[in-house]
Amino acid sequence: MRYDPLRELPATPGWKAGDVLVVFGELFGRGYANGIVDEARRAGMTLVGATVGRRDGSDGPLRPLNAEELAAAEANLGGRIVNVPLEAGFDLEAVDGGPSPAEQLKRLKGENWRELSFDQAALSASRAAGAARFERNAAAFAAQLATLVPAGANLLFVHTMAGGVPRVRSLLPLMTRLFRGTGEKHLASGPVWETELGRLWAASFEEVTARTFERLVAATAPLRTAGRKVRYVAYGYHGCEVLIGGRLTWQSYTPYLQGWAKKRLEQHAEEAWRDGVRATVFNSPEIWTNSSSLFSGVELSLYPLLTSISDAGRAKGGAAQAVADELRGRCAALLAPGTTLEAMLERADRFLSDPVMAPFRGLEAWPQHSTREEMELMLPASEEVLAFSADAKNTVAAELSRLVFGAVGRLMLAEAWEPVSPIRWLNHDVVAKRVVTA
Ligand SMILES: NC(=O)c1ccc[n+]([C@@H]2O[C@H](COP(=O)([O-])OP(=O)(O)OC[C@H]3O[C@@H](n4cnc5c(N)ncnc54)[C@H](O)[C@@H]3O)[C@@H](O)[C@H]2O)c1
């Protein structure tokens, strides 16, 4: 892994009407993929989407979308959805009458996470069955996609899949303690990750977050024909440089338990690249989405983007300055009476620059496990900074998140035209430049 941030805005790409952007994953209202989809639409590209499928009840069999669900998904995307269920993972996979991982996890109670052991043969069989199902469905997806892509059209695959928390209620109390616990309720992530439970959880993350990218590249090999550009991009996370005490500094949200799977995702891009496939993971900033809003505190590093944007506006002047000023005004209008953006930014910076956080700023040591001291600093800081916004449903963090996914989408679409390496970081400096530049 080479630390390789994108520092300058990429040249205008050559994507044109008739070229096809494929979203590999579902599109939710406030997720990262919306940015690149909007940008592709502006370029006149044809949009094709995917679905993870649905299960009736909590663990019914995986099925494609019904007519009503399909129509809603296609309206949301503004394009065709290839209706093959692409749910990844193996938590609900039962093989030959053996228990599924979710079934085995029902024995999780109270403190028994330390010694809980699993039928490893059943786990291996489930994992293999989940992988085989996904590969089968990815091949069917690719075959249907081939009929939708005109000869000579360029193709951009956008991998958005991430997840894999085993879907079982018994895990919820543990998750609350891991991600929100302070005092006696705090649970450090390290000891959990060292158990059989932790290993199962990590394997589940790997299947959904990383292996799906490898399998997408493999399944779509028949589409990589001469005479067209075929590119693959994926959203990674591997920390992000933000302004701390006025200096652009690499930092990361902790505990980011998908971190090992995200490193594996990077490896898949490197391997594809070595095989001559232009696949790039774009490590992107922390924002609020359906998937991340569970993780209180993940948004704390988003606030200094406002300062980066003001700085970028000032550096360019003219219209760029006006964009930055307008955004500041929009954010100020979201604040509770009697508060200021300056005070809000000062509170976020006090957390980010706290000496307790210094050991977490090592790129080489990433991903790191949480400590009680860190969580007890982060969780109250998150609440205090959120309280600066007048309406919990319309916050500065949500406004900045929209801005980031838009800017990241523009950067990715442009850079994917002639990518130079398999792993890039999109930090606050280049996001800010993108935001203020027309
Ligand atoms: N939110 C952040 O702070 C952040 C930061 C950096 C990178 N990312 C990455 O951006 C990408 C999009 O995430 P997002 O935060 O926009 O949230 P999101 O909830 O909009 O997207 C999550 C995606 O994962 C897919 N998915 C979930 N479970 C799946 C499963 N079992 N099988 C197949 N697909 C599954 C969903 O269909 C959806 O497309 C992810 O790779 C995420 O890790 C997010």
The ligand as an SDF file (V2000), in Angstrom:
LIG
                    3D

 44 48  0  0  0  0  0  0  0  0999 V2000
  -20.1150    6.8580    5.1330 N   0  0  0  0  0  0  0  0  0  0  0  0
  -18.8050    7.0270    5.2560 C   0  0  0  0  0  0  0  0  0  0  0  0
  -18.3360    7.7590    6.1340 O   0  0  0  0  0  0  0  0  0  0  0  0
  -17.8830    6.3590    4.2810 C   0  0  0  0  0  0  0  0  0  0  0  0
  -16.5440    6.7830    4.2250 C   0  0  0  0  0  0  0  0  0  0  0  0
  -15.6960    6.1990    3.2920 C   0  0  0  0  0  0  0  0  0  0  0  0
  -16.1630    5.1910    2.4630 C   0  0  0  0  0  0  0  0  0  0  0  0
  -17.4760    4.7960    2.5540 N   0  0  0  0  0  0  0  0  0  0  0  0
  -17.9020    3.7030    1.6690 C   0  0  0  0  0  0  0  0  0  0  0  0
  -18.8530    4.1710    0.7280 O   0  0  0  0  0  0  0  0  0  0  0  0
  -19.5810    3.0470    0.2350 C   0  0  0  0  0  0  0  0  0  0  0  0
  -21.0570    3.3600    0.2430 C   0  0  0  0  0  0  0  0  0  0  0  0
  -21.4810    3.4620    1.6000 O   0  0  0  0  0  0  0  0  0  0  0  0
  -22.3440    4.6650    2.1760 P   0  0  0  0  0  0  0  0  0  0  0  0
  -21.7100    5.0990    3.4580 O   0  0  0  0  0  0  0  0  0  0  0  0
  -22.5860    5.6680    1.1320 O   0  0  0  0  0  0  0  0  0  0  0  0
  -23.6910    3.9650    2.6470 O   0  0  0  0  0  0  0  0  0  0  0  0
  -24.9400    3.3440    1.8870 P   0  0  0  0  0  0  0  0  0  0  0  0
  -25.7110    2.7390    3.0040 O   0  0  0  0  0  0  0  0  0  0  0  0
  -25.6030    4.3270    1.0070 O   0  0  0  0  0  0  0  0  0  0  0  0
  -24.3250    2.1970    0.9600 O   0  0  0  0  0  0  0  0  0  0  0  0
  -24.0090    0.9010    1.3950 C   0  0  0  0  0  0  0  0  0  0  0  0
  -24.0150   -0.0160    0.1810 C   0  0  0  0  0  0  0  0  0  0  0  0
  -23.6970   -1.3540    0.6050 O   0  0  0  0  0  0  0  0  0  0  0  0
  -24.6150   -2.2590   -0.0020 C   0  0  0  0  0  0  0  0  0  0  0  0
  -24.7490   -3.4320    0.8780 N   0  0  0  0  0  0  0  0  0  0  0  0
  -25.0130   -3.4620    2.2090 C   0  0  0  0  0  0  0  0  0  0  0  0
  -25.0620   -4.7450    2.6540 N   0  0  0  0  0  0  0  0  0  0  0  0
  -24.8140   -5.5360    1.5840 C   0  0  0  0  0  0  0  0  0  0  0  0
  -24.7360   -6.9400    1.3870 C   0  0  0  0  0  0  0  0  0  0  0  0
  -24.9180   -7.8070    2.3880 N   0  0  0  0  0  0  0  0  0  0  0  0
  -24.4700   -7.3910    0.1410 N   0  0  0  0  0  0  0  0  0  0  0  0
  -24.2810   -6.5480   -0.8890 C   0  0  0  0  0  0  0  0  0  0  0  0
  -24.3320   -5.1990   -0.7620 N   0  0  0  0  0  0  0  0  0  0  0  0
  -24.6000   -4.7120    0.4590 C   0  0  0  0  0  0  0  0  0  0  0  0
  -25.8980   -1.4530   -0.1420 C   0  0  0  0  0  0  0  0  0  0  0  0
  -26.7190   -2.0040   -1.1500 O   0  0  0  0  0  0  0  0  0  0  0  0
  -25.3620   -0.0740   -0.5300 C   0  0  0  0  0  0  0  0  0  0  0  0
  -25.1280    0.0130   -1.9160 O   0  0  0  0  0  0  0  0  0  0  0  0
  -19.2080    1.8590    1.1280 C   0  0  0  0  0  0  0  0  0  0  0  0
  -18.2000    1.1050    0.4990 O   0  0  0  0  0  0  0  0  0  0  0  0
  -18.6330    2.5600    2.3390 C   0  0  0  0  0  0  0  0  0  0  0  0
  -17.7600    1.7470    3.0930 O   0  0  0  0  0  0  0  0  0  0  0  0
  -18.3410    5.3620    3.4320 C   0  0  0  0  0  0  0  0  0  0  0  0
  1  2  1  0
  2  3  2  0
  2  4  1  0
  4  5  1  0
  4 44  2  0
  5  6  2  0
  6  7  1  0
  7  8  2  0
  8  9  1  0
  8 44  1  0
  9 10  1  0
  9 42  1  0
 10 11  1  0
 11 12  1  0
 11 40  1  0
 12 13  1  0
 13 14  1  0
 14 15  2  0
 14 16  1  0
 14 17  1  0
 17 18  1  0
 18 19  2  0
 18 20  1  0
 18 21  1  0
 21 22  1  0
 22 23  1  0
 23 24  1  0
 23 38  1  0
 24 25  1  0
 25 26  1  0
 25 36  1  0
 26 27  1  0
 26 35  1  0
 27 28  2  0
 28 29  1  0
 29 30  1  0
 29 35  2  0
 30 31  1  0
 30 32  2  0
 32 33  1  0
 33 34  2  0
 34 35  1  0
 36 37  1  0
 36 38  1  0
 38 39  1  0
 40 41  1  0
 40 42  1  0
 42 43  1  0
M  CHG  2   8   1  16  -1
M  END
$$$$
